[in-house]
């Protein structure tokens, strides 16, 4: 408790000298960050003051994914998730749960019977129902929004052939939303995916949401992950994607925002966590720091994106960065391990970058 008090005092001091994202965009949309366990357990003296000062919503990196919160068929591990929720409540934040149904970071036992054979449809539905009812029910009234289904579509718009889909069929998504709404009727519920700015995948996602709504699903928003490049998506793609979901009567969240400044090491844009690519010296061009011209280009890229977001503030309700400082980012190891990336608004020392100032300026120019 003493450590938390000291770090919150540091956050208050920082807020007096640094503009804050949550204040700059108040009245437009919430601004948040994905937090890791060291941060919500108040063991990161660099990150915690930034989180407390700058953000009014948080998402968990891992502690509510199935392998973390429900690692064994006969047992849940709620201790880290409890601390995550308590951290959000202490800081009076809008707390997100990420995520309930995903093909990745889900133990094999979820899909198998005692003999290691695939479960029947009814057995897997029962297992999904138990998990969602237990996890969402535990945090009913405390976690305000859930990523119910994560990444169910392939790049060409077909359904991903995950164990969920192979055993349950297309309606596994509908069932997940049904179970989540039953567990907490007041919680916001989201479908979350990456690369929806690409037309084939966007069209499929639009049709998916249309079908879900027609079938009576309670769905609040679509999460556009926002794992962006310096040159992708175009601003026109970003705007058209937001408009496409707004036309369905759902809100949009930018859920995992970062901007990769490093050279591509694979042909296709993807945020699939299983993707890997070999690197060379040329693929890690900034091991000791980002040149000023790249800093300025990143600042412009963020400013351009936020102008699009501001223009859609009637549709967008939340923007969440995937990480707090550059040193926290998953992009230091994805898809090529060991690279030094600079995708966020705060550097490795926790100092605001030119991109931070550029984003703040967009709010002042609205």
KEKE-771967 format. One record per residue (C-alpha): residue number from 1; residue in three letters; chain; x, y, z. Coordinates in pm, whole numbers, plus 50000, padded with zeros to 5 digits. Last residue first. Layout:
<rs>
<r num="NUM" residu="ALA" chaine="A" x="X" y="Y" z="Z"/>
...
</rs>
This chain:
<rs>
<r num="366" residu="UNK" chaine="A" x="48965" y="51968" z="46701"/>
<r num="365" residu="UNK" chaine="A" x="49296" y="52155" z="46725"/>
<r num="364" residu="UNK" chaine="A" x="49359" y="52100" z="47096"/>
<r num="363" residu="UNK" chaine="A" x="49295" y="51729" z="47065"/>
<r num="362" residu="UNK" chaine="A" x="49533" y="51706" z="46770"/>
<r num="361" residu="UNK" chaine="A" x="49799" y="51883" z="46976"/>
<r num="360" residu="UNK" chaine="A" x="49794" y="51612" z="47242"/>
<r num="359" residu="UNK" chaine="A" x="49866" y="51353" z="46972"/>
<r num="358" residu="UNK" chaine="A" x="50162" y="51553" z="46841"/>
<r num="357" residu="UNK" chaine="A" x="50304" y="51598" z="47191"/>
<r num="356" residu="UNK" chaine="A" x="50291" y="51224" z="47250"/>
<r num="355" residu="UNK" chaine="A" x="50448" y="51155" z="46909"/>
<r num="354" residu="UNK" chaine="A" x="50736" y="51386" z="47002"/>
<r num="353" residu="UNK" chaine="A" x="50809" y="51136" z="47281"/>
<r num="352" residu="UNK" chaine="A" x="50690" y="51150" z="47643"/>
<r num="351" residu="UNK" chaine="A" x="50951" y="51020" z="47889"/>
<r num="350" residu="UNK" chaine="A" x="50910" y="50679" z="48051"/>
<r num="349" residu="UNK" chaine="A" x="51281" y="50596" z="48022"/>
<r num="348" residu="UNK" chaine="A" x="51208" y="50344" z="47747"/>
<r num="347" residu="UNK" chaine="A" x="51017" y="50603" z="47550"/>
<r num="346" residu="UNK" chaine="A" x="50652" y="50704" z="47588"/>
<r num="345" residu="UNK" chaine="A" x="50408" y="50747" z="47296"/>
<r num="344" residu="UNK" chaine="A" x="50433" y="50393" z="47159"/>
<r num="343" residu="UNK" chaine="A" x="50590" y="50203" z="46867"/>
<r num="342" residu="UNK" chaine="A" x="50966" y="50233" z="46926"/>
<r num="341" residu="UNK" chaine="A" x="51115" y="49894" z="46841"/>
<r num="340" residu="UNK" chaine="A" x="51446" y="49729" z="46928"/>
<r num="339" residu="UNK" chaine="A" x="51465" y="49386" z="46765"/>
<r num="338" residu="UNK" chaine="A" x="51537" y="49069" z="46959"/>
<r num="337" residu="UNK" chaine="A" x="51283" y="48835" z="46806"/>
<r num="336" residu="UNK" chaine="A" x="51130" y="48883" z="46465"/>
<r num="335" residu="UNK" chaine="A" x="50750" y="48882" z="46437"/>
<r num="334" residu="UNK" chaine="A" x="50729" y="49026" z="46693"/>
<r num="333" residu="UNK" chaine="A" x="50998" y="49050" z="46964"/>
<r num="332" residu="UNK" chaine="A" x="51034" y="49424" z="47030"/>
<r num="331" residu="UNK" chaine="A" x="50681" y="49449" z="46896"/>
<r num="330" residu="UNK" chaine="A" x="50545" y="49312" z="47225"/>
<r num="329" residu="UNK" chaine="A" x="50597" y="49658" z="47369"/>
<r num="328" residu="UNK" chaine="A" x="50704" y="49714" z="47729"/>
<r num="327" residu="UNK" chaine="A" x="51031" y="49891" z="47642"/>
<r num="326" residu="UNK" chaine="A" x="50849" y="50135" z="47418"/>
<r num="325" residu="UNK" chaine="A" x="50645" y="50251" z="47717"/>
<r num="324" residu="UNK" chaine="A" x="50283" y="50189" z="47820"/>
<r num="323" residu="UNK" chaine="A" x="50163" y="49889" z="47621"/>
<r num="322" residu="UNK" chaine="A" x="49906" y="49811" z="47357"/>
<r num="321" residu="UNK" chaine="A" x="49756" y="50160" z="47340"/>
<r num="320" residu="UNK" chaine="A" x="49380" y="50179" z="47404"/>
<r num="319" residu="UNK" chaine="A" x="49141" y="50413" z="47225"/>
<r num="318" residu="UNK" chaine="A" x="48781" y="50409" z="47349"/>
<r num="317" residu="UNK" chaine="A" x="48432" y="50528" z="47251"/>
<r num="316" residu="UNK" chaine="A" x="48468" y="50572" z="46877"/>
<r num="315" residu="UNK" chaine="A" x="48143" y="50640" z="46688"/>
<r num="314" residu="UNK" chaine="A" x="48064" y="51005" z="46774"/>
<r num="313" residu="UNK" chaine="A" x="48439" y="51068" z="46791"/>
<r num="312" residu="UNK" chaine="A" x="48477" y="50983" z="46424"/>
<r num="311" residu="UNK" chaine="A" x="48654" y="51304" z="46318"/>
<r num="310" residu="UNK" chaine="A" x="48861" y="51271" z="46634"/>
<r num="309" residu="UNK" chaine="A" x="48972" y="50923" z="46529"/>
<r num="308" residu="UNK" chaine="A" x="49074" y="51046" z="46183"/>
<r num="307" residu="UNK" chaine="A" x="49269" y="51331" z="46340"/>
<r num="306" residu="UNK" chaine="A" x="49421" y="51074" z="46573"/>
<r num="305" residu="UNK" chaine="A" x="49559" y="50875" z="46281"/>
<r num="304" residu="UNK" chaine="A" x="49721" y="51180" z="46123"/>
<r num="303" residu="UNK" chaine="A" x="49876" y="51288" z="46454"/>
<r num="302" residu="UNK" chaine="A" x="50013" y="50938" z="46512"/>
<r num="301" residu="UNK" chaine="A" x="50174" y="50931" z="46168"/>
<r num="300" residu="UNK" chaine="A" x="50313" y="51283" z="46212"/>
<r num="299" residu="UNK" chaine="A" x="50475" y="51189" z="46543"/>
<r num="298" residu="UNK" chaine="A" x="50618" y="50873" z="46386"/>
<r num="297" residu="UNK" chaine="A" x="50770" y="51081" z="46105"/>
<r num="296" residu="UNK" chaine="A" x="50917" y="51319" z="46363"/>
<r num="295" residu="UNK" chaine="A" x="51074" y="51035" z="46558"/>
<r num="294" residu="UNK" chaine="A" x="51201" y="50889" z="46230"/>
<r num="293" residu="UNK" chaine="A" x="51374" y="51218" z="46142"/>
<r num="292" residu="UNK" chaine="A" x="51514" y="51238" z="46494"/>
<r num="291" residu="UNK" chaine="A" x="51684" y="50901" z="46472"/>
<r num="290" residu="UNK" chaine="A" x="51544" y="50636" z="46708"/>
<r num="289" residu="UNK" chaine="A" x="51788" y="50496" z="46960"/>
<r num="288" residu="UNK" chaine="A" x="52053" y="50235" z="47033"/>
<r num="287" residu="UNK" chaine="A" x="51936" y="49935" z="46828"/>
<r num="286" residu="UNK" chaine="A" x="51785" y="50145" z="46546"/>
<r num="285" residu="UNK" chaine="A" x="51826" y="49949" z="46219"/>
<r num="284" residu="UNK" chaine="A" x="51702" y="49606" z="46334"/>
<r num="283" residu="UNK" chaine="A" x="51586" y="49455" z="46002"/>
<r num="282" residu="UNK" chaine="A" x="51913" y="49549" z="45830"/>
<r num="281" residu="UNK" chaine="A" x="52114" y="49336" z="46071"/>
<r num="280" residu="UNK" chaine="A" x="51908" y="49040" z="45958"/>
<r num="279" residu="UNK" chaine="A" x="51582" y="48889" z="46077"/>
<r num="278" residu="UNK" chaine="A" x="51392" y="48565" z="46050"/>
<r num="277" residu="UNK" chaine="A" x="51015" y="48575" z="46071"/>
<r num="276" residu="UNK" chaine="A" x="50757" y="48440" z="46313"/>
<r num="275" residu="UNK" chaine="A" x="50378" y="48438" z="46318"/>
<r num="274" residu="UNK" chaine="A" x="50205" y="48262" z="46609"/>
<r num="273" residu="UNK" chaine="A" x="50090" y="48592" z="46762"/>
<r num="272" residu="UNK" chaine="A" x="49879" y="48671" z="46457"/>
<r num="271" residu="UNK" chaine="A" x="49918" y="49046" z="46424"/>
<r num="270" residu="UNK" chaine="A" x="49959" y="49032" z="46049"/>
<r num="269" residu="UNK" chaine="A" x="50076" y="49245" z="45761"/>
<r num="268" residu="UNK" chaine="A" x="50190" y="49009" z="45489"/>
<r num="267" residu="UNK" chaine="A" x="50533" y="48998" z="45332"/>
<r num="266" residu="UNK" chaine="A" x="50738" y="48925" z="45639"/>
<r num="265" residu="UNK" chaine="A" x="51039" y="49104" z="45788"/>
<r num="264" residu="UNK" chaine="A" x="50893" y="49453" z="45746"/>
<r num="263" residu="UNK" chaine="A" x="51130" y="49735" z="45832"/>
<r num="262" residu="UNK" chaine="A" x="51087" y="49890" z="46178"/>
<r num="261" residu="UNK" chaine="A" x="50858" y="50177" z="46283"/>
<r num="260" residu="UNK" chaine="A" x="50567" y="49959" z="46403"/>
<r num="259" residu="UNK" chaine="A" x="50284" y="50186" z="46520"/>
<r num="258" residu="UNK" chaine="A" x="50084" y="50083" z="46828"/>
<r num="257" residu="UNK" chaine="A" x="49715" y="50066" z="46916"/>
<r num="256" residu="UNK" chaine="A" x="49560" y="49761" z="47078"/>
<r num="255" residu="UNK" chaine="A" x="49188" y="49837" z="47118"/>
<r num="254" residu="UNK" chaine="A" x="49072" y="50109" z="46885"/>
<r num="253" residu="UNK" chaine="A" x="48705" y="50082" z="46984"/>
<r num="252" residu="UNK" chaine="A" x="48411" y="50118" z="46747"/>
<r num="251" residu="UNK" chaine="A" x="48042" y="50157" z="46830"/>
<r num="250" residu="UNK" chaine="A" x="47763" y="49952" z="46676"/>
<r num="249" residu="UNK" chaine="A" x="47469" y="50072" z="46467"/>
<r num="248" residu="UNK" chaine="A" x="47557" y="49877" z="46153"/>
<r num="247" residu="UNK" chaine="A" x="47652" y="50198" z="45970"/>
<r num="246" residu="UNK" chaine="A" x="47904" y="50266" z="46246"/>
<r num="245" residu="UNK" chaine="A" x="48077" y="49944" z="46147"/>
<r num="244" residu="UNK" chaine="A" x="48139" y="50055" z="45789"/>
<r num="243" residu="UNK" chaine="A" x="48222" y="50413" z="45894"/>
<r num="242" residu="UNK" chaine="A" x="48509" y="50296" z="46115"/>
<r num="241" residu="UNK" chaine="A" x="48648" y="50089" z="45828"/>
<r num="240" residu="UNK" chaine="A" x="48613" y="50371" z="45576"/>
<r num="239" residu="UNK" chaine="A" x="48807" y="50609" z="45802"/>
<r num="238" residu="UNK" chaine="A" x="49098" y="50374" z="45856"/>
<r num="237" residu="UNK" chaine="A" x="49115" y="50276" z="45489"/>
<r num="236" residu="UNK" chaine="A" x="49116" y="50643" z="45386"/>
<r num="235" residu="UNK" chaine="A" x="49388" y="50719" z="45640"/>
<r num="234" residu="UNK" chaine="A" x="49595" y="50448" z="45478"/>
<r num="233" residu="UNK" chaine="A" x="49648" y="50143" z="45692"/>
<r num="232" residu="UNK" chaine="A" x="49941" y="50107" z="45666"/>
<r num="231" residu="UNK" chaine="A" x="50238" y="50331" z="45580"/>
<r num="230" residu="UNK" chaine="A" x="50407" y="50374" z="45919"/>
<r num="229" residu="UNK" chaine="A" x="50265" y="50041" z="46023"/>
<r num="228" residu="UNK" chaine="A" x="49964" y="49976" z="46243"/>
<r num="227" residu="UNK" chaine="A" x="49860" y="49726" z="46508"/>
<r num="226" residu="UNK" chaine="A" x="49525" y="49902" z="46541"/>
<r num="225" residu="UNK" chaine="A" x="49323" y="49629" z="46712"/>
<r num="224" residu="UNK" chaine="A" x="48993" y="49742" z="46568"/>
<r num="223" residu="UNK" chaine="A" x="48747" y="49639" z="46840"/>
<r num="222" residu="UNK" chaine="A" x="48386" y="49619" z="46730"/>
<r num="221" residu="UNK" chaine="A" x="48134" y="49757" z="46973"/>
<r num="220" residu="UNK" chaine="A" x="47832" y="49695" z="47192"/>
<r num="219" residu="UNK" chaine="A" x="47720" y="49347" z="47094"/>
<r num="218" residu="UNK" chaine="A" x="47408" y="49192" z="47250"/>
<r num="217" residu="UNK" chaine="A" x="47332" y="48915" z="47005"/>
<r num="216" residu="UNK" chaine="A" x="46974" y="48898" z="46877"/>
<r num="215" residu="UNK" chaine="A" x="47017" y="48681" z="46567"/>
<r num="214" residu="UNK" chaine="A" x="47000" y="48988" z="46343"/>
<r num="213" residu="UNK" chaine="A" x="47273" y="49148" z="46555"/>
<r num="212" residu="UNK" chaine="A" x="47500" y="48849" z="46512"/>
<r num="211" residu="UNK" chaine="A" x="47432" y="48828" z="46140"/>
<r num="210" residu="UNK" chaine="A" x="47514" y="49197" z="46087"/>
<r num="209" residu="UNK" chaine="A" x="47828" y="49161" z="46300"/>
<r num="208" residu="UNK" chaine="A" x="47949" y="48872" z="46083"/>
<r num="207" residu="UNK" chaine="A" x="47861" y="49057" z="45762"/>
<r num="206" residu="UNK" chaine="A" x="48065" y="49357" z="45873"/>
<r num="205" residu="UNK" chaine="A" x="48349" y="49126" z="45975"/>
<r num="204" residu="UNK" chaine="A" x="48346" y="48958" z="45634"/>
<r num="203" residu="UNK" chaine="A" x="48353" y="49292" z="45456"/>
<r num="202" residu="UNK" chaine="A" x="48639" y="49410" z="45678"/>
<r num="201" residu="UNK" chaine="A" x="48842" y="49093" z="45610"/>
<r num="200" residu="UNK" chaine="A" x="48813" y="49131" z="45236"/>
<r num="199" residu="UNK" chaine="A" x="48867" y="49512" z="45247"/>
<r num="198" residu="UNK" chaine="A" x="49176" y="49539" z="45464"/>
<r num="197" residu="UNK" chaine="A" x="49106" y="49780" z="45752"/>
<r num="196" residu="UNK" chaine="A" x="48989" y="49482" z="45954"/>
<r num="195" residu="UNK" chaine="A" x="49358" y="49397" z="45988"/>
<r num="194" residu="UNK" chaine="A" x="49321" y="49286" z="46353"/>
<r num="193" residu="UNK" chaine="A" x="49023" y="49156" z="46550"/>
<r num="192" residu="UNK" chaine="A" x="48799" y="49217" z="46852"/>
<r num="191" residu="UNK" chaine="A" x="48424" y="49147" z="46890"/>
<r num="190" residu="UNK" chaine="A" x="48304" y="49342" z="47191"/>
<r num="189" residu="UNK" chaine="A" x="48063" y="49324" z="47485"/>
<r num="188" residu="UNK" chaine="A" x="47976" y="49610" z="47721"/>
<r num="187" residu="UNK" chaine="A" x="47874" y="49482" z="48063"/>
<r num="186" residu="UNK" chaine="A" x="47528" y="49548" z="48208"/>
<r num="185" residu="UNK" chaine="A" x="47378" y="49203" z="48142"/>
<r num="184" residu="UNK" chaine="A" x="47665" y="49031" z="48324"/>
<r num="183" residu="UNK" chaine="A" x="47667" y="48649" z="48309"/>
<r num="182" residu="UNK" chaine="A" x="47373" y="48631" z="48067"/>
<r num="181" residu="UNK" chaine="A" x="47546" y="48878" z="47835"/>
<r num="180" residu="UNK" chaine="A" x="47864" y="48670" z="47839"/>
<r num="179" residu="UNK" chaine="A" x="47677" y="48345" z="47765"/>
<r num="178" residu="UNK" chaine="A" x="47492" y="48494" z="47469"/>
<r num="177" residu="UNK" chaine="A" x="47804" y="48656" z="47330"/>
<r num="176" residu="UNK" chaine="A" x="47989" y="48324" z="47344"/>
<r num="175" residu="UNK" chaine="A" x="47695" y="48142" z="47189"/>
<r num="174" residu="UNK" chaine="A" x="47680" y="48383" z="46897"/>
<r num="173" residu="UNK" chaine="A" x="48050" y="48336" z="46833"/>
<r num="172" residu="UNK" chaine="A" x="48028" y="47957" z="46850"/>
<r num="171" residu="UNK" chaine="A" x="47751" y="47987" z="46588"/>
<r num="170" residu="UNK" chaine="A" x="47987" y="47933" z="46297"/>
<r num="169" residu="UNK" chaine="A" x="48059" y="47570" z="46382"/>
<r num="168" residu="UNK" chaine="A" x="48098" y="47418" z="46728"/>
<r num="167" residu="UNK" chaine="A" x="48375" y="47160" z="46688"/>
<r num="166" residu="UNK" chaine="A" x="48577" y="47298" z="46398"/>
<r num="165" residu="UNK" chaine="A" x="48495" y="47659" z="46488"/>
<r num="164" residu="UNK" chaine="A" x="48616" y="47645" z="46846"/>
<r num="163" residu="UNK" chaine="A" x="48911" y="47427" z="46748"/>
<r num="162" residu="UNK" chaine="A" x="49017" y="47707" z="46515"/>
<r num="161" residu="UNK" chaine="A" x="48953" y="47696" z="46142"/>
<r num="160" residu="UNK" chaine="A" x="48944" y="48074" z="46104"/>
<r num="159" residu="UNK" chaine="A" x="48624" y="48176" z="45928"/>
<r num="158" residu="UNK" chaine="A" x="48675" y="48313" z="45580"/>
<r num="157" residu="UNK" chaine="A" x="48739" y="48684" z="45528"/>
<r num="156" residu="UNK" chaine="A" x="49052" y="48651" z="45317"/>
<r num="155" residu="UNK" chaine="A" x="49273" y="48747" z="45613"/>
<r num="154" residu="UNK" chaine="A" x="49118" y="48480" z="45833"/>
<r num="153" residu="UNK" chaine="A" x="48846" y="48560" z="46084"/>
<r num="152" residu="UNK" chaine="A" x="48779" y="48461" z="46448"/>
<r num="151" residu="UNK" chaine="A" x="49033" y="48701" z="46599"/>
<r num="150" residu="UNK" chaine="A" x="48905" y="48750" z="46956"/>
<r num="149" residu="UNK" chaine="A" x="48559" y="48671" z="47086"/>
<r num="148" residu="UNK" chaine="A" x="48417" y="48824" z="47405"/>
<r num="147" residu="UNK" chaine="A" x="48650" y="49120" z="47444"/>
<r num="146" residu="UNK" chaine="A" x="48475" y="49231" z="47761"/>
<r num="145" residu="UNK" chaine="A" x="48364" y="49568" z="47898"/>
<r num="144" residu="UNK" chaine="A" x="48289" y="49715" z="48242"/>
<r num="143" residu="UNK" chaine="A" x="48484" y="49480" z="48467"/>
<r num="142" residu="UNK" chaine="A" x="48352" y="49561" z="48814"/>
<r num="141" residu="UNK" chaine="A" x="47974" y="49512" z="48790"/>
<r num="140" residu="UNK" chaine="A" x="48016" y="49139" z="48737"/>
<r num="139" residu="UNK" chaine="A" x="48378" y="49046" z="48802"/>
<r num="138" residu="UNK" chaine="A" x="48322" y="48692" z="48931"/>
<r num="137" residu="UNK" chaine="A" x="48032" y="48643" z="48690"/>
<r num="136" residu="UNK" chaine="A" x="48248" y="48720" z="48389"/>
<r num="135" residu="UNK" chaine="A" x="48497" y="48451" z="48491"/>
<r num="134" residu="UNK" chaine="A" x="48254" y="48185" z="48614"/>
<r num="133" residu="UNK" chaine="A" x="47980" y="48229" z="48353"/>
<r num="132" residu="UNK" chaine="A" x="48237" y="48255" z="48076"/>
<r num="131" residu="UNK" chaine="A" x="48425" y="47942" z="48182"/>
<r num="130" residu="UNK" chaine="A" x="48114" y="47733" z="48254"/>
<r num="129" residu="UNK" chaine="A" x="47954" y="47831" z="47925"/>
<r num="128" residu="UNK" chaine="A" x="48265" y="47747" z="47725"/>
<r num="127" residu="UNK" chaine="A" x="48288" y="47404" z="47892"/>
<r num="126" residu="UNK" chaine="A" x="47918" y="47336" z="47835"/>
<r num="125" residu="UNK" chaine="A" x="47951" y="47440" z="47472"/>
<r num="124" residu="UNK" chaine="A" x="48251" y="47208" z="47443"/>
<r num="123" residu="UNK" chaine="A" x="48053" y="46914" z="47581"/>
<r num="122" residu="UNK" chaine="A" x="47753" y="46980" z="47357"/>
<r num="121" residu="UNK" chaine="A" x="47967" y="47001" z="47044"/>
<r num="120" residu="UNK" chaine="A" x="48149" y="46679" z="47125"/>
<r num="119" residu="UNK" chaine="A" x="48502" y="46705" z="47256"/>
<r num="118" residu="UNK" chaine="A" x="48799" y="46617" z="47040"/>
<r num="117" residu="UNK" chaine="A" x="48992" y="46310" z="47164"/>
<r num="116" residu="UNK" chaine="A" x="49260" y="46328" z="47432"/>
<r num="115" residu="UNK" chaine="A" x="49120" y="46030" z="47623"/>
<r num="114" residu="UNK" chaine="A" x="48976" y="46245" z="47905"/>
<r num="113" residu="UNK" chaine="A" x="48801" y="46466" z="47649"/>
<r num="112" residu="UNK" chaine="A" x="48967" y="46740" z="47448"/>
<r num="111" residu="UNK" chaine="A" x="48891" y="47100" z="47346"/>
<r num="110" residu="UNK" chaine="A" x="48962" y="47281" z="47674"/>
<r num="109" residu="UNK" chaine="A" x="49241" y="47033" z="47750"/>
<r num="108" residu="UNK" chaine="A" x="49451" y="47192" z="47478"/>
<r num="107" residu="UNK" chaine="A" x="49498" y="47506" z="47687"/>
<r num="106" residu="UNK" chaine="A" x="49388" y="47841" z="47535"/>
<r num="105" residu="UNK" chaine="A" x="49664" y="48092" z="47468"/>
<r num="104" residu="UNK" chaine="A" x="49549" y="48117" z="47106"/>
<r num="103" residu="UNK" chaine="A" x="49215" y="48024" z="46949"/>
<r num="102" residu="UNK" chaine="A" x="49033" y="48292" z="47144"/>
<r num="101" residu="UNK" chaine="A" x="48718" y="48307" z="47357"/>
<r num="100" residu="UNK" chaine="A" x="48703" y="48517" z="47676"/>
<r num="99" residu="UNK" chaine="A" x="48959" y="48795" z="47635"/>
<r num="98" residu="UNK" chaine="A" x="49059" y="49052" z="47754"/>
<r num="97" residu="UNK" chaine="A" x="48845" y="49210" z="48028"/>
<r num="96" residu="UNK" chaine="A" x="48838" y="49591" z="48025"/>
<r num="95" residu="UNK" chaine="A" x="48824" y="49821" z="48327"/>
<r num="94" residu="UNK" chaine="A" x="48702" y="50181" z="48304"/>
<r num="93" residu="UNK" chaine="A" x="48934" y="50341" z="48560"/>
<r num="92" residu="UNK" chaine="A" x="48889" y="50485" z="48909"/>
<r num="91" residu="UNK" chaine="A" x="49260" y="50445" z="48997"/>
<r num="90" residu="UNK" chaine="A" x="49188" y="50217" z="49291"/>
<r num="89" residu="UNK" chaine="A" x="48929" y="50037" z="49079"/>
<r num="88" residu="UNK" chaine="A" x="49178" y="49969" z="48803"/>
<r num="87" residu="UNK" chaine="A" x="49436" y="49836" z="49049"/>
<r num="86" residu="UNK" chaine="A" x="49169" y="49617" z="49213"/>
<r num="85" residu="UNK" chaine="A" x="49080" y="49469" z="48874"/>
<r num="84" residu="UNK" chaine="A" x="49443" y="49379" z="48803"/>
<r num="83" residu="UNK" chaine="A" x="49490" y="49241" z="49154"/>
<r num="82" residu="UNK" chaine="A" x="49189" y="49014" z="49112"/>
<r num="81" residu="UNK" chaine="A" x="49321" y="48901" z="48774"/>
<r num="80" residu="UNK" chaine="A" x="49653" y="48804" z="48933"/>
<r num="79" residu="UNK" chaine="A" x="49480" y="48600" z="49210"/>
<r num="78" residu="UNK" chaine="A" x="49208" y="48441" z="48996"/>
<r num="77" residu="UNK" chaine="A" x="49372" y="48110" z="48913"/>
<r num="76" residu="UNK" chaine="A" x="49092" y="47870" z="48821"/>
<r num="75" residu="UNK" chaine="A" x="49083" y="47495" z="48880"/>
<r num="74" residu="UNK" chaine="A" x="48940" y="47162" z="48772"/>
<r num="73" residu="UNK" chaine="A" x="49000" y="47186" z="48400"/>
<r num="72" residu="UNK" chaine="A" x="49338" y="47341" z="48461"/>
<r num="71" residu="UNK" chaine="A" x="49487" y="47671" z="48342"/>
<r num="70" residu="UNK" chaine="A" x="49171" y="47882" z="48393"/>
<r num="69" residu="UNK" chaine="A" x="49291" y="48239" z="48458"/>
<r num="68" residu="UNK" chaine="A" x="49624" y="48223" z="48281"/>
<r num="67" residu="UNK" chaine="A" x="49563" y="47975" z="47998"/>
<r num="66" residu="UNK" chaine="A" x="49218" y="48128" z="47938"/>
<r num="65" residu="UNK" chaine="A" x="49331" y="48486" z="47892"/>
<r num="64" residu="UNK" chaine="A" x="49239" y="48708" z="48186"/>
<r num="63" residu="UNK" chaine="A" x="49595" y="48756" z="48311"/>
<r num="62" residu="UNK" chaine="A" x="49751" y="48824" z="47972"/>
<r num="61" residu="UNK" chaine="A" x="49792" y="49187" z="47862"/>
<r num="60" residu="UNK" chaine="A" x="49517" y="49329" z="48079"/>
<r num="59" residu="UNK" chaine="A" x="49322" y="49631" z="47950"/>
<r num="58" residu="UNK" chaine="A" x="49306" y="49970" z="48120"/>
<r num="57" residu="UNK" chaine="A" x="49086" y="50280" z="48106"/>
<r num="56" residu="UNK" chaine="A" x="49130" y="50636" z="48233"/>
<r num="55" residu="UNK" chaine="A" x="49489" y="50691" z="48121"/>
<r num="54" residu="UNK" chaine="A" x="49761" y="50954" z="48160"/>
<r num="53" residu="UNK" chaine="A" x="49836" y="51010" z="48528"/>
<r num="52" residu="UNK" chaine="A" x="49776" y="50664" z="48676"/>
<r num="51" residu="UNK" chaine="A" x="49929" y="50481" z="48381"/>
<r num="50" residu="UNK" chaine="A" x="50231" y="50712" z="48364"/>
<r num="49" residu="UNK" chaine="A" x="50286" y="50685" z="48741"/>
<r num="48" residu="UNK" chaine="A" x="50272" y="50303" z="48713"/>
<r num="47" residu="UNK" chaine="A" x="50518" y="50266" z="48424"/>
<r num="46" residu="UNK" chaine="A" x="50847" y="50388" z="48570"/>
<r num="45" residu="UNK" chaine="A" x="50810" y="50254" z="48924"/>
<r num="44" residu="UNK" chaine="A" x="50711" y="49909" z="48791"/>
<r num="43" residu="UNK" chaine="A" x="50629" y="49683" z="49087"/>
<r num="42" residu="UNK" chaine="A" x="50280" y="49826" z="49144"/>
<r num="41" residu="UNK" chaine="A" x="50104" y="49489" z="49106"/>
<r num="40" residu="UNK" chaine="A" x="49913" y="49643" z="48816"/>
<r num="39" residu="UNK" chaine="A" x="50243" y="49739" z="48655"/>
<r num="38" residu="UNK" chaine="A" x="50444" y="49424" z="48717"/>
<r num="37" residu="UNK" chaine="A" x="50152" y="49221" z="48581"/>
<r num="36" residu="UNK" chaine="A" x="50135" y="49399" z="48249"/>
<r num="35" residu="UNK" chaine="A" x="49908" y="49685" z="48149"/>
<r num="34" residu="UNK" chaine="A" x="49735" y="49750" z="47818"/>
<r num="33" residu="UNK" chaine="A" x="49679" y="50122" z="47791"/>
<r num="32" residu="UNK" chaine="A" x="49387" y="50361" z="47785"/>
<r num="31" residu="UNK" chaine="A" x="49223" y="50672" z="47645"/>
<r num="30" residu="UNK" chaine="A" x="48846" y="50716" z="47678"/>
<r num="29" residu="UNK" chaine="A" x="48666" y="50900" z="47402"/>
<r num="28" residu="UNK" chaine="A" x="48552" y="51249" z="47300"/>
<r num="27" residu="UNK" chaine="A" x="48435" y="51425" z="47618"/>
<r num="26" residu="UNK" chaine="A" x="48778" y="51400" z="47774"/>
<r num="25" residu="UNK" chaine="A" x="49035" y="51374" z="47497"/>
<r num="24" residu="UNK" chaine="A" x="49298" y="51611" z="47636"/>
<r num="23" residu="UNK" chaine="A" x="49217" y="51513" z="47994"/>
<r num="22" residu="UNK" chaine="A" x="49278" y="51142" z="47937"/>
<r num="21" residu="UNK" chaine="A" x="49589" y="51214" z="47733"/>
<r num="20" residu="UNK" chaine="A" x="49749" y="51417" z="48007"/>
<r num="19" residu="UNK" chaine="A" x="49957" y="51731" z="47972"/>
<r num="18" residu="UNK" chaine="A" x="50284" y="51706" z="48168"/>
<r num="17" residu="UNK" chaine="A" x="50392" y="51919" z="48466"/>
<r num="16" residu="UNK" chaine="A" x="50101" y="51884" z="48710"/>
<r num="15" residu="UNK" chaine="A" x="50019" y="51535" z="48584"/>
<r num="14" residu="UNK" chaine="A" x="50371" y="51421" z="48669"/>
<r num="13" residu="UNK" chaine="A" x="50328" y="51532" z="49030"/>
<r num="12" residu="UNK" chaine="A" x="49999" y="51345" z="49053"/>
<r num="11" residu="UNK" chaine="A" x="50161" y="51036" z="48907"/>
<r num="10" residu="UNK" chaine="A" x="50446" y="51057" z="49157"/>
<r num="9" residu="UNK" chaine="A" x="50188" y="51080" z="49436"/>
<r num="8" residu="UNK" chaine="A" x="50023" y="50771" z="49289"/>
<r num="7" residu="UNK" chaine="A" x="50360" y="50597" z="49294"/>
<r num="6" residu="UNK" chaine="A" x="50417" y="50683" z="49659"/>
<r num="5" residu="UNK" chaine="A" x="50070" y="50567" z="49759"/>
<r num="4" residu="UNK" chaine="A" x="50108" y="50241" z="49567"/>
<r num="3" residu="UNK" chaine="A" x="50441" y="50168" z="49734"/>
<r num="2" residu="UNK" chaine="A" x="50289" y="50238" z="50078"/>
<r num="1" residu="UNK" chaine="A" x="50000" y="50000" z="50000"/>
</rs>
